[in-house]
């Protein structure tokens, strides 16, 4: 019986290849010091080896391009964060390793992060997009904190909504600042301090004595 699985058409493969080349070119130019605002579509298309019209076949505008770059970058970070669970015997060391990996992701994509910060200052769509991505992290953390409270491991007086936003938004801003101000020698210390802040400040915060 012949297989009904359809192979991706050559046209679809070529489309994905062109999109990937444009995205990779944009990130390379950003890494070389070009600001996203000053990066013209004509220059980007020329560097990627495509026509200007081809760029607009794949992306409505530069904002959509940046959202694709930011979406890929944040999805990589979220995948790392989502793998950690707070209930195991090595949960703290696992959290340290999680932050090691997240810092590494941010460092690899520091140029994209800088572009997000740059464009968010004047483009509400990019600002809302990035806030929504951070909200995903906060929602996941809130779920974990509620589960930990129900299991009796997290303090009962903890507000999971406020606490999750505090450590996620604060942690994200810290990592963003760290990778732009540190040469990498402080990554291990940063990962451990973040883990200790989350673990002992929220997940296993001591209950105040009356």
C-alpha positions as CSV (number, residue, x, y, z in Angstrom):
1,X,0.0,0.0,0.0
2,X,1.6,3.3,-1.0
3,X,2.4,5.7,1.8
4,X,0.1,8.7,2.2
5,X,2.8,10.8,3.9
6,X,3.5,13.8,1.7
7,X,7.0,15.1,1.3
8,X,7.5,18.8,1.6
9,X,7.6,20.3,-1.8
10,X,10.8,21.7,-3.2
11,X,9.1,25.1,-3.2
12,X,8.3,24.9,0.5
13,X,11.9,23.8,1.3
14,X,13.3,26.7,-0.7
15,X,10.9,29.1,1.1
16,X,12.2,27.9,4.5
17,X,15.8,28.2,3.3
18,X,15.3,31.8,2.1
19,X,13.6,32.8,5.4
20,X,16.3,31.2,7.5
21,X,19.0,33.0,5.4
22,X,17.3,36.3,5.9
23,X,16.9,35.7,9.7
24,X,20.5,34.6,10.0
25,X,21.7,37.6,8.1
26,X,19.8,40.0,10.2
27,X,21.2,38.5,13.4
28,X,24.7,38.6,12.0
29,X,24.4,42.3,11.1
30,X,23.1,43.0,14.6
31,X,26.1,41.1,16.1
32,X,28.4,43.1,14.0
33,X,27.1,46.3,15.7
34,X,24.4,47.5,13.3
35,X,21.3,48.9,15.1
36,X,18.0,47.4,14.0
37,X,16.6,50.9,13.4
38,X,19.4,51.7,10.9
39,X,19.3,48.3,9.2
40,X,17.6,49.0,5.9
41,X,15.6,46.3,4.1
42,X,17.7,46.9,0.9
43,X,20.9,46.3,2.8
44,X,19.5,43.3,4.5
45,X,18.3,41.8,1.3
46,X,21.6,42.4,-0.5
47,X,23.6,40.8,2.4
48,X,21.2,37.8,2.4
49,X,21.6,37.4,-1.4
50,X,17.9,38.0,-2.2
51,X,15.9,40.7,-3.9
52,X,14.1,43.4,-1.9
53,X,10.8,42.1,-3.2
54,X,11.7,38.6,-1.9
55,X,12.2,40.0,1.6
56,X,8.6,41.3,1.5
57,X,7.4,37.9,0.2
58,X,8.5,36.4,3.5
59,X,8.1,39.2,6.0
60,X,5.5,42.0,6.1
61,X,8.0,44.4,7.5
62,X,11.1,44.7,9.7
63,X,9.0,44.4,12.9
64,X,7.7,41.0,11.8
65,X,11.3,40.0,11.2
66,X,12.3,41.0,14.7
67,X,9.4,39.2,16.2
68,X,10.5,36.0,14.4
69,X,14.0,36.4,15.8
70,X,12.7,37.2,19.2
71,X,10.2,34.4,19.1
72,X,12.9,31.8,18.3
73,X,15.2,33.1,21.0
74,X,12.6,33.2,23.7
75,X,11.2,29.7,22.7
76,X,14.7,28.4,23.3
77,X,14.9,30.0,26.7
78,X,11.4,28.8,27.6
79,X,12.2,25.2,26.6
80,X,15.1,25.2,29.0
81,X,13.1,26.8,31.9
82,X,10.1,24.4,31.3
83,X,12.3,21.3,31.9
84,X,13.0,22.2,35.5
85,X,10.8,20.9,38.3
86,X,11.1,22.1,41.9
87,X,10.1,18.8,43.7
88,X,13.2,16.6,43.1
89,X,16.1,16.0,45.6
90,X,18.5,17.9,43.4
91,X,16.1,20.7,42.6
92,X,18.4,23.6,43.6
93,X,21.4,22.4,41.6
94,X,18.9,21.8,38.7
95,X,17.8,25.4,39.0
96,X,21.5,26.5,38.9
97,X,22.0,24.5,35.7
98,X,18.8,26.0,34.3
99,X,20.1,29.5,34.8
100,X,23.5,28.5,33.3
101,X,21.7,27.4,30.1
102,X,19.4,30.4,30.0
103,X,22.3,32.8,30.4
104,X,24.1,31.0,27.6
105,X,21.0,31.4,25.4
106,X,20.8,35.1,26.2
107,X,24.5,35.5,25.5
108,X,24.3,33.8,22.1
109,X,21.4,36.1,21.1
110,X,22.6,39.2,22.9
111,X,22.4,41.2,19.7
112,X,18.7,40.3,19.2
113,X,18.0,41.2,22.8
114,X,19.6,44.6,22.3
115,X,17.4,45.1,19.2
116,X,14.3,44.2,21.2
117,X,15.2,46.8,23.8
118,X,16.0,49.3,21.2
119,X,12.8,48.9,19.2
120,X,10.5,48.4,22.2
121,X,11.2,52.0,23.1
122,X,9.2,53.3,20.1
123,X,7.2,50.3,18.7
124,X,4.2,49.3,20.9
125,X,3.7,46.1,18.9
126,X,7.3,44.9,19.6
127,X,6.9,45.9,23.3
128,X,3.6,44.0,23.6
129,X,5.1,41.0,21.8
130,X,8.1,40.8,24.2
131,X,6.0,41.4,27.3
132,X,3.7,38.5,26.2
133,X,6.7,36.2,25.8
134,X,7.9,37.1,29.4
135,X,4.3,36.5,30.6
136,X,4.7,32.9,29.4
137,X,7.6,32.4,31.8
138,X,5.6,34.1,34.6
139,X,2.5,31.9,34.0
140,X,4.6,28.7,34.1
141,X,6.3,29.9,37.3
142,X,2.9,30.7,38.9
143,X,1.7,27.2,38.1
144,X,4.8,25.7,39.8
145,X,4.4,27.9,42.9
146,X,0.7,26.9,43.3
147,X,1.6,23.2,43.0
148,X,4.4,23.6,45.5
149,X,2.0,25.3,48.0
150,X,-0.5,22.5,47.6
151,X,2.3,20.0,48.3
152,X,3.2,21.9,51.4
153,X,6.7,22.7,50.2
154,X,6.3,26.5,49.4
155,X,5.2,28.9,52.1
156,X,1.4,29.2,52.5
157,X,1.6,33.0,52.8
158,X,3.2,33.3,49.4
159,X,1.3,35.2,46.7
160,X,2.1,33.1,43.6
161,X,0.9,35.8,41.1
162,X,3.0,38.6,42.6
163,X,6.0,36.4,43.4
164,X,6.1,34.8,40.0
165,X,6.1,38.2,38.2
166,X,8.7,39.6,40.7
167,X,11.2,36.8,40.1
168,X,10.6,36.3,36.3
169,X,10.5,40.0,35.3
170,X,13.3,40.9,37.6
171,X,15.3,37.8,36.6
172,X,14.8,38.5,32.9
173,X,16.0,42.1,33.2
174,X,19.0,41.0,35.3
175,X,20.1,38.4,32.7
176,X,19.6,40.9,29.9
177,X,21.8,43.4,31.7
178,X,24.4,40.7,32.8
179,X,25.1,39.5,29.3
180,X,25.7,43.0,28.0
181,X,27.9,44.1,30.9
182,X,29.9,41.0,31.8
183,X,32.4,39.2,29.6
184,X,31.2,35.8,30.6
185,X,33.6,35.3,33.5
186,X,30.7,36.0,35.9
187,X,28.2,33.7,34.4
188,X,28.6,30.9,37.0
189,X,28.2,33.3,39.9
190,X,25.2,34.9,38.2
191,X,23.5,31.5,37.7
192,X,24.0,30.6,41.4
193,X,22.8,33.9,42.7
194,X,19.7,33.8,40.5
195,X,19.0,30.2,41.7
196,X,19.5,31.1,45.4
197,X,17.2,34.2,45.0
198,X,14.4,32.1,43.5
199,X,14.9,29.1,45.7
200,X,15.4,30.6,49.2
201,X,13.6,33.8,48.5
202,X,10.4,32.2,47.0
203,X,10.2,28.5,46.6
204,X,11.6,27.6,50.0
205,X,11.3,30.9,51.8
206,X,11.2,30.4,55.6
207,X,7.9,31.1,57.2
208,X,8.2,34.1,59.6
209,X,7.9,33.2,63.2
210,X,5.1,34.8,65.1
